[in-house]
Amino acid sequence: MKISFVGPSFPYRGGLATIIETLARVFQRRGNEVDIKTFSLQYPRLLFPGKSQYRTGEAPADLRIARKVSTINPLSWWRVGRELRREAPEIIILKYWTPLMAPCFGTICRLARKNGKSRVIVHLDNITPHEPHFYDKALNRYFLSSCDGFVYMSEAVNKDLRTYLPEAKAVFSPHPLFDTYGKKVERTESCRRLGLDPSLGYVMFFGYIRDYKGLDILLDAWAMLKAEGRTEGKRLLVVGEVYGDGSKYVEQIARLGIEDEVVMHTAFVPDGEVAEWFSVADMVALPYKSATQSGVTQVAYAFDVPMIVTNVGGLAEMVEDGVVGILAEVSARSVADAIATAYSDDNLQRFRAGVVSNKERFSWEATADKIEELYEGLTMNV
């Protein structure tokens, strides 16, 4: 088949681009003709809360990537939609994560589908954004009604989808494993490169730092553990770029008196350094206040790292309580107790074994199978 992806790809960085590029490779290995139409402009600088949208280095030599889509230029939507209509790929695959993309993606899909051949399948991250706006529902309706089928990664997203399209053609496939960051590194060597003490244990918060991810809860939890004398020989790693104002976390750390036990690395972590951080972590803590799913759990699975997550959204579907980690409630007390429990007895060793035995269910091949299965169902209904 001919398959076209529309969404983030090189030179754009982050998990969304990784998913598109990795799935593109899977479909190429299966003998399909694959291309990616990515952004010439993704976010205007004023709307992007981070420091940079881009990665460095050379474009992947094994992928056909063309920068064609400007989210703020309707002429580019028309051009790309017309191009897809003319090329007539059997499947057009989009990533959808924010209603801000709805005008652009919805227009492209409407134009492309006029050829009567292409089927638009959306790999859904989120429908309801973590920071909602009054215009979200109208934009979501415009985009979702322009698509043929959906792949959702958590029941929370499926529930959102049904509020717009109760009869939507949709299949479940869990977030695939982020196994594209290399192999685990010897821990002492990783500590040396990162400037960390290998004799200490490390709990790690990893990923973009945004309000809904609950870093403030984790800092309060750590302060509780310190006051109770349960952080001896341990440190909290905070690793990831801050979206928005990060000074409030620095102030919170000072107010709680835990500066000597928190290591802050608030910069974007390039792909080549991800393995280093996960190789030193005893566990990953995701104290989210809201969530659909998380790509960070899938990196943790890839590096055999146990997880502490809050019981929100689809996180419980990805992290089985007591098997690969612990489900906590959205409170500092609950997160603190979960960390303490993970460090007690042989729990870390047991959770690590659980991660190893459970990660096979998150394969990229399984996600590609679901997309093909959905496509076959869509063509049978014509």
Sequence and secondary structure as in RCSB ss.txt:
>XXXX:A:sequence
MKISFVGPSFPYRGGLATIIETLARVFQRRGNEVDIKTFSLQYPRLLFPGKSQYRTGEAPADLRIARKVSTINPL
SWWRVGRELRREAPEIIILKYWTPLMAPCFGTICRLARKNGKSRVIVHLDNITPHEPHFYDKALNRYFLSSCDGF
VYMSEAVNKDLRTYLPEAKAVFSPHPLFDTYGKKVERTESCRRLGLDPSLGYVMFFGYIRDYKGLDILLDAWAML
KAEGRTEGKRLLVVGEVYGDGSKYVEQIARLGIEDEVVMHTAFVPDGEVAEWFSVADMVALPYKSATQSGVTQVA
YAFDVPMIVTNVGGLAEMVEDGVVGILAEVSARSVADAIATAYSDDNLQRFRAGVVSNKERFSWEATADKIEELY
EGLTMNV
>XXXX:A:secstr
 EEEEES  TTB SHHHHHHHHHHHHHHHTT EEEEEEEEESS GGG  SS SB  S   TTS EEEEEETT HH
HHHHHHHHHHHH  SEEEEEE  GGGHHHHHHHHHHHGGGSS EEEEEES SS SS  TTHHHHHHHHHTT SEE
EESSHHHHHHHHHH TT  EEE        S     HHHHHHHHT  TTSEEEEEES B GGG HHHHHHHHHHH
HHTT  TTEEEEEES BSS  HHHHHHHHHHT GGGEEEE S   HHHHHHHHHH SEEEE  SS S  HHHHHH
HHTT  EEEES TTHHHHS BTTTEEEE SSHHHHHHHHHHHHSTTHHHHHHHHHHHHGGGG HHHHHHHHHHHH
HHHHHT 
